[in-house]
Structure formats: structure tokens, C-alpha cells
């Protein structure tokens, strides 16, 4: 699951997978802006067949938070 998320992040944010860690978030990945975030959410929802709630959308600005939501 974590590797699949890293792959989605890497493709959506145009960042090397090696640079994505649990500590990665919207403050330390320059390309993770609001538009990229929505594209990321759509890609995660499609790949994992889930839907984010409004609360989850506001609490999903880091890799760690995204993993918690997915699991």
C-alpha cells in the first residue's frame, strides 16, 4: 500500500520516488500545491477505490496522513 501511494505521489507531483518519505508533506515538496493536491486526491480515490470525506480532505497534506486515511 505504501509503495502504491509513493508511486501515485511521484507521478502526480512529478517528484522522484526516492525523495518521498513518511515525513513528506505539502510544505517540503514544492510541487504539492492546492491544484496538485486535488489531482492527488482524485488519483488516490481511483487507485484505492475510496472516497475522501470533507474532514479527510483537510487532514491529508502529508504522506503519513494519507496512509492513515487509506488504511
PAZAPA-4460 file (N, C-alpha, C; in steps of 0.05 Angstrom, whole numbers, plus 32768, in hexadecimal, padded with zeros to 4 digits):
% residues 71
    n_x    n_y    n_z   ca_x   ca_y   ca_z    c_x    c_y    c_z   seq   type   mol
   8010   7FE8   8000   8000   8000   8000   8011   8019   8000     1      X     A
   8026   801A   8010   8037   8031   8012   8045   8036   7FF7     2      X     A
   804F   8021   7FEB   805D   8024   7FD1   804A   802E   7FBC     3      X     A
   8032   8024   7FBC   801E   802D   7FA8   8019   804B   7FAC     4      X     A
   8016   8054   7FC5   8012   8070   7FCB   802A   8081   7FC2     5      X     A
   8042   8077   7FC7   805B   8085   7FBE   805B   8088   7FA0     6      X     A
   8053   8073   7F92   8052   8074   7F75   803E   808A   7F6B     7      X     A
   8027   808B   7F78   8013   809F   7F71   801E   80BB   7F77     8      X     A
   802A   80BF   7F8E   8035   80D9   7F95   804B   80E0   7F81     9      X     A
   805C   80CE   7F7B   8072   80D3   7F68   8068   80DC   7F4D    10      X     A
   8054   80CE   7F42   804A   80D4   7F28   803A   80EE   7F29    11      X     A
   8029   80F2   7F3D   8018   8109   7F3E   8028   8123   7F43    12      X     A
   803B   8121   7F55   804A   8139   7F5D   8064   813C   7F4D    13      X     A
   806A   8129   7F3C   8082   812A   7F2B   809B   812C   7F3C    14      X     A
   809D   8119   7F50   80B3   8118   7F62   80BE   80FC   7F62    15      X     A
   80D8   80F9   7F64   80E4   80DF   7F65   80DA   80CF   7F7D    16      X     A
   80D3   80B5   7F79   80C9   80A5   7F90   80DC   80A4   7FA8    17      X     A
   80F6   80A5   7FA2   8109   80A4   7FB7   8108   80BC   7FCA    18      X     A
   80FC   80D2   7FC1   80FA   80EA   7FD2   80E2   80EA   7FE3    19      X     A
   80D0   80D6   7FE0   80B7   80D6   7FEF   80BA   80C4   8007    20      X     A
   80B5   80CF   801F   80B7   80C0   8038   809E   80C5   8048    21      X     A
   809C   80B8   805F   8085   80BD   8071   8084   80DA   807A    22      X     A
   809B   80E7   807A   809D   8103   8083   8096   8117   806C    23      X     A
   8092   810D   8054   808C   811F   803E   8070   812A   8041    24      X     A
   806E   8144   803B   8054   8151   803C   8053   8169   802A    25      X     A
   803D   8178   802B   803A   818E   8018   804D   81A5   801E    26      X     A
   805A   81A5   8035   806D   81BB   803B   808A   81B4   8031    27      X     A
   8090   819B   802D   80AB   8195   8024   80AD   8188   8008    28      X     A
   8096   8187   7FFB   8096   817F   7FDE   808B   8197   7FCF    29      X     A
   809C   81A5   7FC1   8095   81BE   7FB4   807D   81BC   7FA1    30      X     A
   807B   81A6   7F93   8066   81A3   7F7F   804B   819C   7F8B    31      X     A
   804A   8197   7FA6   8031   818F   7FB3   8021   81A8   7FBB    32      X     A
   8015   81B4   7FA7   8004   81CB   7FAC   7FE7   81C2   7FAC    33      X     A
   7FD4   81D6   7FAD   7FB8   81CE   7FB0   7FAD   81BF   7F98    34      X     A
   7FB5   81C7   7F80   7FAC   81B9   7F68   7FB7   819D   7F67    35      X     A
   7FD1   819A   7F6D   7FDE   8180   7F6E   7FD1   816E   7F83    36      X     A
   7FC9   817B   7F99   7FBC   816C   7FAF   7FA2   815F   7FA6    37      X     A
   7F92   816F   7F98   7F79   8164   7F8E   7F7D   814E   7F79    38      X     A
   7F91   8152   7F68   7F98   813C   7F55   7FA1   8123   7F63    39      X     A
   7FB0   8127   7F79   7FBA   8111   7F89   7FA2   8103   7F96    40      X     A
   7F90   8111   7FA1   7F78   8105   7FAE   7F68   80F5   7F9A    41      X     A
   7F64   8100   7F82   7F55   80F1   7F6D   7F64   80D7   7F66    42      X     A
   7F7E   80D9   7F63   7F8E   80C1   7F5B   7F8D   80AC   7F71    43      X     A
   7F8F   80B5   7F8A   7F8D   80A2   7FA1   7F72   8095   7FA2    44      X     A
   7F5D   80A5   7F9F   7F42   809A   7FA0   7F3E   8085   7F8B    45      X     A
   7F47   808B   7F73   7F44   8078   7F5D   7F55   805E   7F61    46      X     A
   7F6D   8062   7F6A   7F7F   804B   7F6D   7F77   8038   7F84    47      X     A
   7F6E   8044   7F9A   7F67   8034   7FB2   7F49   8030   7FB4    48      X     A
   7F39   803A   7FA2   7F1C   8037   7FA2   7F10   8040   7FBC    49      X     A
   7F17   8058   7FC4   7F0D   8065   7FDC   7F03   8080   7FD6    50      X     A
   7EF5   808D   7FE9   7EED   80A9   7FE6   7EF4   80B7   8000    51      X     A
   7F01   80CE   7FFD   7F09   80DF   8014   7EF1   80EE   801E    52      X     A
   7EEE   80F0   8038   7EDA   8102   8044   7EE5   811F   8044    53      X     A
   7ED4   8132   8049   7EDE   814E   804B   7EF3   8151   8060    54      X     A
   7EEF   8144   8076   7F03   8146   808C   7F1E   8139   8083    55      X     A
   7F1C   8123   8076   7F35   8116   806D   7F44   8127   8058    56      X     A
   7F35   8135   8048   7F42   8147   8034   7F53   815C   8042    57      X     A
   7F4A   8167   8058   7F5A   817B   8066   7F70   816F   8077    58      X     A
   7F6E   8155   807C   7F83   8148   808C   7F93   8134   807B    59      X     A
   7F99   813C   8063   7FA7   812A   8051   7FBE   8137   8043    60      X     A
   7FCD   8148   8051   7FE2   8157   8045   7FFE   814B   804B    61      X     A
   7FFF   8132   8052   8019   8125   8056   8016   8107   804E    62      X     A
   802C   80FB   8048   802D   80DF   8041   8022   80CE   8059    63      X     A
   802B   80D5   8071   8022   80C6   8088   8003   80C8   808B    64      X     A
   7FF8   80E0   8088   7FDB   80E3   808B   7FCC   80D3   8075    65      X     A
   7FD7   80D4   805D   7FCB   80C6   8047   7FCA   80A8   804C    66      X     A
   7FE0   809D   8056   7FE1   8081   805D   7FCD   8079   8072    67      X     A
   7FCA   808A   8086   7FB6   8085   809B   7F9A   8085   8090    68      X     A
   7F94   8097   807E   7F79   8098   8072   7F74   807F   8060    69      X     A
   7F88   8078   8051   7F85   8061   803F   7F81   8047   804E    70      X     A
   7F8F   8044   8065   7F8C   802C   8074   7F74   802D   8085    71      X     A
***
